[in-house]
């Protein structure tokens, strides 16, 4: 009797499996993720850090300052970078480089900061072509750094540009979407502007 019940149960189970296999699976709609919107680093509230940045500024250059412990001739080992004309977003075509100067909280481990520049078309769409990029390794426990986006040729083509900012650990690919933390924008024009003072000479390379 027990054998007959087991045989009958096995037959029912096999029939269910065959019936399930014969069912036509539903067509699954293709799911695509929308592009991730990263925050703009152009607008910052005072005292409100963004990502790892205490502050980050687009500028025409930078100066190096040294903390002195309040005593002349006594300096720290960590120079403080001061952006020149911080907040500048309009540059002349012959500008040697656009600088992004920043401060971060002291890092426990070294990190890599990077930026890529993309032109924005007249239709408002950002190109996929990178025209210039730069990266910087910041050692652990240091706070300041800068990215130097040099003009791609004899002059910057006039127009609007989007800068993508990346942060990653050393040894990883810096220019990867997952490492993007924000964006900045600037304009290149030959028209005079209040925030576009005369071009600076080429700064010394780091």
WOJOMO-V182591 format. One record per helix or strand of 2 or more residues. SS is the DSSP state (H for helix, E for strand). FROM is the first residue (numbers start at 1). TO is the last residue. If there is no record, write none. Layout:
SS:FROM:TO
SS:FROM:TO
This chain:
H:2:22
E:53:59
E:61:65
E:80:84
E:90:91
E:97:104
E:111:120
E:126:138
E:144:150
E:159:169
H:177:179
E:180:188
